[in-house]
Amino acid sequence: MRRASAGGSVTTTPRDRRAVGSLTALLAAHAVSQTGNVVTAFAVPFYVLGLGGSGVEVGVAAFFATVPVVVGGAFGGVVVDRVGHRRASVVADLVSGAAVLAIPTLALTVGLPFWALLALVFAGGLLDTPGQTARRVMLPRLTERAGVPLEQSVGLLDGSERFAKLVGASVAGLLVAALGPLPALFVTAATFAVSAGLTVAFVPAATREPPVTGGDGSVTTARTSYWSDLGDGLRFVVRDPLLRLVVALVLVTNLLDAARGSTLLPLYADDRLGGAAALGLLVATMGGCALVGNIAFGFVAHRLSRRVTLAVCFTLAGGPSSAAFALGAPLPVLIAATAVAGLAAGSINPILGAVQLERVPERMRGRVFGLTNAGAWAGVPFGALLGGIAADTIGLAVAFGVVAVAYTIATLTPLLGGSWRLMERERIALGRSATTGDRPPAQRNGPAEGGAVPIDDRQEGRGA
């Protein structure tokens, strides 16, 4: 990797082959774990429908699948910082896999009432966000050692999620259509085990920082409480003007994405497209085209305005495709609209992820990323629930129309300027040169480095 030195000369940073392998393993583990989440997202709604469940019950199941994302994100980030990022990632995968495995095991043996399904769905998702946060926090260190640009590695991480959607949606659609939702959940449990194994075998744990010594040579320990660390992270997020805007925008779009993806699309596919196979095709199209968008964006990211690119691509990712469903377009048109949405969505998470990593100190990333993800996902459970209610009251077409209009209005707001301009590279560089500790100007009035101010993992729509 070639870099410009302070004197203007160009130096070459050698690639660490072991770090390249570790980065590859981290991306693979993330992709496999996300594949399990995709299969689960397919299997649970069709399991509920197979039992004669209504649209509201599908929405309730989706609600219990997404509430733990918010809870785990808000309270799990501090734990990630404290126990270690690799350990947090492994434990999250193992716990999620065990909870998901219990669903088909109980259903095929002693029986699984609806309340027990909701409890297991909740347990299976509780550590998903901490696990994803841990892998994202490990990314910059491995990226630097591997000699890979930050935006490219963030794009690769997001691309691994897109690839998981492509593979997971296709596999889930085939499994649910051919064998039923319960066998699909056995596959989900296996993917979590594979992800944990990859992390243990190939991703090294971060080296612990040396203890601080006093003037007399004694070791000082400044162990803070859990709640103090959580408060520091919260103050960091609240005091950063750009982070506040990002969380608000992604909260709204994730709510709309949840209504559309978790409830409206399964109901639409079941009612008008013939079932899970068509839904799998649509989700796979979205994931595949978003993966292509990730790759293409990586070649041109440094030439584009982050703010304008985010607004245009975010709008294309949700508005037109939702309108196509509202108008009752035939399946080929729906596939084409979904493809355009996927290509546009490919740039969203790399932009937001790079901005977030640039603004947050490494030692605070677990708690800050967890809190921003929790804030961005706060509307998701209600979106899934509202989607089911809307489908049963105003109908699928009108519900998709509301999503299309609201999505378009929300995603054009970065064009208004203001604090959104802070996401541009030159603004970040100016802020770092004007302040100590590489802190952007937006953080000058925040607490000192020891106290805290900064998405997801868009979660795409899912990140912040």
N, C-alpha and C positions, 0 to 999 in steps of 0.2 A: 504494500500500500504506500503510495507516494503522498508526502505532506510538505507543505511550505513551512520552512523554519522562520524564526523571528526576523532573521536578516534577509529574508526573501529567497534564500536558496531552497532547493527541493531535496528533501531527505527521504529515504525509503525505510519504512517500518517493516521489519521482517515478519512474515506470517508464522505463527506458532501452530504447527500441524496438529498438535494435540488439542489446542484450543479450537481449531476448525472442527475436529472430530467431536469435541464436547458440544460446540454450538449446533452441529448437525443433530446430535443425539437429543439435545434440548428441544429443537424444533420438531423432531420426530415424535418425542414423547408428548408434546403439546398437541400435535396432529392426531395421534392415536386417542388421547384422552377426549379431545373434542369430537372425534368420531363416535365415541361412546355416548356423548351427550346428544348428538344428532339422532342416533338410533333410539335413545330413550324418548326424545321429543316426538318421534313418530309413533312409537309403540304404545305409549300410555293413552293418547287420545283415542286410538283405534281399539284399544282394550276396553275403554269406557263405552265407546259406541257399540262394541260387540256385546256388551252386557245390557244393551238397551238404553244407555244413558242419553240424556238430552243435551242440547247445546249449552245450557247453563251448567250441567255437570262436567262437561268438557272444559268449560271456562274455570270451574272450581278446581279441577285437577291441575290445570295450567297455573292457577293462582298459587297452589301449594308447591308447584315446581319452581316458581320464580321468587316467592317470598324469601326462601333461604339464601338466594343470591344476594339480596339486600342485607339481610341479617349477617351473613357470613362476611360480606364485604366490609360492613361497618365495623364489626368487632374482631374480625380475624386478621386484619392487616398488622396490628400490633403484635399478635402472636407470631406472624410470619417473621417480623423483624427480630423477635426475641428467640425463637427456637431454631432459627436458621432456615434459609430459603429452600435448600434441597430437601431437608427433612420435612418441611411443611408440604412441599409438592408431593412427596412419596406418601405421607400419611393421608393427605386429601384424596389421592387416587384410591388407596386401599379402603378407606371408609366409604367412599362413594360406590365402589364396586361391591362391597358387602351389602350395602343397603339395596342396591338394584338387584343383586342376586336373590335377595329374600323375596322379591315380588313374585317371580314365576315359581320359585320353590314352594312358597305358601299357597299360591293359587292352584298348583297342581297336586297338593297334598291335603292339607287340613282346610283349605279355603281361605279366601281373602276378601273380607267385607270392604265396602267403599271407604270407610273411615280409616281402616288399616292401610289401604292403598295410599291415601293422602299422607298418612304419617310416614310411610316409607319413601314416598316421593320427596317429602320435605327433608328427611334425613339424607337421602341421596344427593340432594343439591346443596346441603348446608356448607360443605367444604369446597365446593366447586370454585367459588370466587377466590378464597385464600390460595388454592392450588394454582389457579391461573395467575394470580398476583405474584406468587413466588417465582414462577417461571419467567414472568416478565421482568422482575427485579434482577434475576440472574443474567438477563440478556446483555446489558451494556458492558459488563466486565468481560464476558466471553467475546463480545463483539470487538472490543478494543484489542484483546490479545490475538484474535483471529485476523485482524487487519481489515475489517469490514466496515464501511460507512454506517452510521447509526440508522439513518432512514432506510437503508437497504435491509438491515437486519430486522428492523421493526416491520418492514414490508414482508420479509420472509416469515416472521412469526404470524402476521395476519394472513399471509398466503397459506401457511400451514392450516389455519382455521378454515380458510376457503376450500382447501383441498379436502379437509375432513368433511365439509358439507357436501362436496361433490361425491366423494366415495361413500360417506355415511348415508346420504339421502338415497343413493342408488341401492345400496345394500339393504337399508331399512325398508324401502319401498318393495323390493323383491321378497324380503323375508316376511314382512307383514302380509303381503298379498298371497304368497305361496304357503307359508307355514302358520301364520298368525302372529300376534304381538308378543306372546310369551317366549317363544324361541328367540325372538329378536332381543329380548332383555337378557338372555343368557350370553348372547354375543357382546352386549354392552358390558357386562361384568368382566368378561375376558379382556376387553380393550383397556379397562382401567388397570388390570393386573400387568399388562404389557407395558403401559406407560410408566408405572412405578418401577418395573424392572429396568427399563432403559435409563431412567434417571439414576438409579442406584449404581448401575454398572458403568456408566460412561460420563456422567456429569459430576465434576469435582465439587466438593463443598468449598465455600469461600473461606479464605484465610482470615482468622479472627484478628482484629486490630490489637496491637500490644497495649497492655495496661498503662495508664497515665501515672507517672511517678512524680512525687513532690520534690522540693528542693533538698530534703534530707535523704532522698533515695527511697522513701517509703512509697508503696503502691497505694494510690487513691482509688476508691471505688465509688462511682456516682450512679448507683443503681436506682433508677426511678421507678415509680409505680406504673402499673398497667394503665390506670386512668389518667395519669399525668402524660404518658406517651400518647394516649388516644387524644387528649386535649390539645397537645402540641400539633398533632396531625390535623385536627379539625381547624385550629386557628390558621394553620398554613393554607388550607383550602379556602377558608372564608375570606382571608385577607388578600388573596391573589385575584385581581379583577378579571384576568383572562380565564382562569380556572372556573370562576363562578359562571361565566357565560357558557363555557364548554359544557359544564355539568347540566346547566339549565336546558341547553339545546338538545343534548343527548337524552336527557330525561324525557322530554316531549317526544322525540322521534322513537325512542325505545318503547314508550307507552303505545304509540301507534303501531310500531312493528310487532309488539306482542299481541295486540288486538288482531292484526292481520295474520301473522305467522302462526301463533299458537292456537287460535280459535277459528278465525274466519276462513283461512285457507283449508284446514282439514274439513270443515263443514262444507265449503264450496266444492272441494274435490269429491267428497262422499255423495253430495247431492247432485252435482252436475257434470263431473268429469270421470265418474266410474270408480273412484276409490283411491287407495293408497298409491297405486302405480303412477297415476297422473301427478299426484302431489310430489312423489319422489322425483319425477322428471323435471318438474318446475323448480324444486329446491336444488336439484343437481345442476340445472342450467344456471341458476343464480350463483351457486358456488363456483362452478367452472369458469364462468365469465368474469366473476370477481377475481379469481386467481389470475386470469389473463390480464385483467386490469391492474392487479398488483405488480406483475412483472413489467408491463409496459410503463407504469408510473415510475418504477425504479430507474428507468433510463432517462426520464425527463424531469424528475422531481426538482432538481437543482435549478432548472430554468423557469419554473412556474411560481406565480404568487400563491402562497399557501391559502390565504384568505379567500381569494376569488375561486380558486380551484375547489376548495372545500364547499363553498356555497353552491356552485353550479353542479358539482358531482353529487352532493348530498340531495339536492332537489331531484335530479334525475334518478337517484337510487330509490325513491319512494313514491313520488307523485304520479308520473305517467303510468307506471305498472298498476298501481291501485285503481286508477281511472279505467284501465282496460277491463279489470274485473267488474267494476261498477257498471260498465256498459254491456256486460255479457258477451265479450268478444270470444270468438272460437279459440280452441286450444292452440293452433299455430300462432295466432296473434298474441295470445297470452305468453307463449314461449318467447316470442320476439321481444315483447315488452320487458319480460323478465331478464332477457339477455342484456338489453341496454342498461337496465337497472344494475345488473351485476358488474358490467364493465365500469360504470360510474362509481359504484361502491368500492371498487378496488383501491381508490386513492384516499378514502376517508380515514381509516385506522392508521395507515402510515403517517399521515399528517398529524393527527391528534396524538399518536403515540410518541413521535419524535419531539413534539412541543412539550409534552408532559415530562419526558425524560430529561430534556434540557433545563427544565425549570425546577426540578425537585432534587435536593441533595440525596446522595445514594443511601445514607444511613436512615432516611425517613421514607424511602419509597414504598416499603410495605404498607405502612399505616396510611400514607397519603393516597396511594393507588387504591387501597381497599376502600377508603372513604369516598374518593371520586367515583369509583365503580358503584358503590352503594347508592350515592346520590343519583348517578345516571340511571341506575336500575330501579329507583324507588317507584316509578310509575308502572313498571312492567307487570307486577301482579294484578294491578287494577286494570291495566290495558287488556290482559288476557280475560279477566272476568267481565269487563265491559263489552269485549268483543262477543262473548257468548250471549250476554243480555241483549245487545244490539241485534244479533242474528235472529233471536226469538221474538223481537218486538218490531223493529223497523225493517227487517229483512236484509239479506246479504248484499244486494245491489246498493241500497242506500248507505249501508254501513261502510262499504268500500269507497263510496263517493265522499263521505265525511272524512275518511282517512286521507284520501288524495288531496283534498283542499287544505286540511290542517297541516299535512306534511309539507306541502309547497310553501305555505306562509311561513312556517317555522324555519325551514332550512335556507330561506333567502335572507335571514337577519344578519349574517356576517357581512353582507354587502353594505350595511348601514355604517360601518366603520367603528369609531370609538375604540374601546379596549380590544376589539378584534384585531386591530392593526399590530398588537403586541406579538402575534404569532409569526410575523415575518422574520426571516433570518437576520436581516440587517438591524432590526430593533433589538433582537436578543444580543447580537454582538456589541451594539452600542451600550446596552445596559451592563454587560459584563466589563467593558472597558471603563465605565464610569463608576463602578462600585467595587468594593473588595469582596473577596470570597466568591467571585463569579455569580453574583446575584443580580437578576434583572431589575430594572428601575421600578417595576411594579411592586418589588418587595422591600424597598428602602424603608418604608414605614412599618414593616412587619417586625416580628421579634428577631432577636439575634440568632445566629446560626445554632446556638444551643437551645433555642426555644421554638423555632418552627415557622413558614408561609406556603403550587403550584402550582387518553384518558386512559382496554382495554380495551381494554381491552376492549370500544366499540365493539364491545361486544358487539358490533356491526349491525347495522344499527347496533351494535352490541358493544361498544367499547365504551368507555369513555376512555 
